[in-house]
Amino acid sequence: MHEDEYILGGTAPKSEKPKTPKTEKRPSKASAFSQILNGDFLTKEFVLNNLNYIFFIMFLLIIVIAKGYYGKQVSKDLDNAQRELDQNTAEFIEAKARLELRTRRYKLAEKLAEREIKETKNATKVIRLKKPSHE
């Protein structure tokens, strides 16, 4: 098979040259960088056509930043609440210990001795009444 022949057997006319796709000239990285620094990229049609998308991305970034600050605030509030809870627990344990010390049997006996009230030496007796059964 010859180079100019089609697969089906025909030949291409010799005068026509195969068309090559036009390649767009892309700016080099240096010029793109300079466009960013100059602010020229903001005037491009691409940016203007995609402003909604850009604003949406900016909105999402603001939400992420706000979430970070909110998380820090919640963590700080949680630490403060835990510290306050620990302090209240310590005060409760201290008050309970003081109450137990003041209400011990020998301490009460000493305080009541000033009023001439003495502790009984006899064991306490319990009187139980039998309830009459309803017949």
C-alpha positions in Angstrom: 0.0 0.0 0.0 1.2 3.4 -0.8 1.4 6.3 1.7 -1.1 8.4 -0.1 -3.7 5.6 -0.5 -6.8 5.4 1.6 -7.5 2.2 3.5 -10.4 1.6 1.2 -8.2 1.7 -1.8 -8.6 5.3 -3.0 -5.7 7.8 -3.3 -5.6 11.2 -1.8 -5.2 14.1 -4.3 -1.5 15.2 -4.3 -2.3 18.9 -4.3 -4.1 18.9 -0.9 -2.0 19.0 2.2 -3.4 17.5 5.4 -4.8 20.1 7.7 -3.1 20.5 11.0 -5.1 21.7 13.9 -4.4 25.2 15.0 -2.6 25.4 18.3 -3.5 28.2 20.5 -0.6 30.1 21.7 -0.4 29.9 25.4 1.4 32.5 27.4 4.5 31.3 29.1 4.7 30.9 32.8 6.6 34.2 33.2 4.0 36.2 31.5 1.2 34.4 33.5 3.1 35.2 36.6 3.4 38.8 35.6 -0.3 38.9 34.7 -1.1 37.8 38.2 1.2 40.4 39.7 -0.2 43.1 37.5 -3.8 42.1 38.0 -4.4 41.8 34.3 -5.9 38.3 34.8 -8.9 39.9 36.4 -9.9 41.6 33.1 -9.9 38.3 31.2 -13.2 37.1 29.8 -12.7 33.7 31.5 -12.8 35.3 34.9 -15.8 37.5 34.1 -17.7 34.5 32.8 -17.0 32.6 36.0 -17.6 35.2 38.6 -20.4 33.2 40.2 -18.0 30.2 40.7 -15.3 32.4 42.1 -17.7 34.0 44.5 -18.9 30.6 45.6 -15.4 29.4 46.2 -14.7 32.6 48.2 -17.9 32.0 50.2 -16.8 28.4 51.0 -13.4 29.7 52.1 -15.0 32.2 54.5 -17.2 29.4 55.9 -14.1 27.2 56.5 -12.4 30.0 58.3 -15.5 30.8 60.4 -15.8 27.1 61.2 -12.2 27.1 62.5 -12.8 30.1 64.7 -16.1 28.6 66.0 -14.3 25.3 66.8 -11.6 27.2 68.8 -14.4 29.1 70.7 -16.3 25.9 71.5 -13.0 24.2 72.7 -12.3 27.2 74.9 -15.8 27.1 76.3 -15.5 23.4 76.9 -12.2 23.9 78.8 -13.8 26.6 80.9 -16.8 24.4 81.7 -14.6 21.5 82.7 -12.4 23.7 84.9 -15.6 25.1 86.6 -16.9 21.5 87.0 -13.7 20.4 88.6 -13.7 23.4 91.0 -17.3 22.7 92.0 -16.5 19.0 92.5 -13.6 19.9 94.8 -15.8 22.3 96.8 -18.4 19.6 97.2 -15.9 17.1 98.4 -14.4 19.6 100.9 -17.9 20.6 102.2 -18.9 16.9 102.6 -15.7 16.2 104.5 -16.3 19.2 106.8 -19.9 18.0 107.5 -18.7 14.5 108.3 -16.1 15.9 110.8 -18.7 18.1 112.5 -21.3 15.4 112.8 -19.2 12.6 114.2 -20.6 10.9 117.2 -18.0 12.0 119.7 -18.1 15.6 118.5 -21.9 15.7 119.0 -21.5 14.2 122.4 -19.0 16.9 123.4 -21.3 19.7 122.2 -24.3 18.2 123.9 -22.4 17.7 127.2 -22.4 21.5 127.6 -26.2 21.4 127.7 -26.1 18.4 130.1 -27.5 16.1 127.5 -25.8 12.7 127.6 -25.7 9.9 125.3 -27.8 6.9 126.3 -25.9 3.8 127.5 -28.8 1.4 126.9 -29.5 0.1 123.4 -32.5 1.4 121.7 -35.6 -0.7 121.9 -38.0 -1.0 119.0 -41.7 -1.5 119.8 -43.6 -3.1 117.0 -47.4 -3.3 117.0 -49.1 -6.1 115.2 -51.8 -4.8 112.9 -55.1 -6.5 113.3 -55.9 -8.5 110.2 -59.1 -7.6 108.4 -61.2 -10.8 108.4 
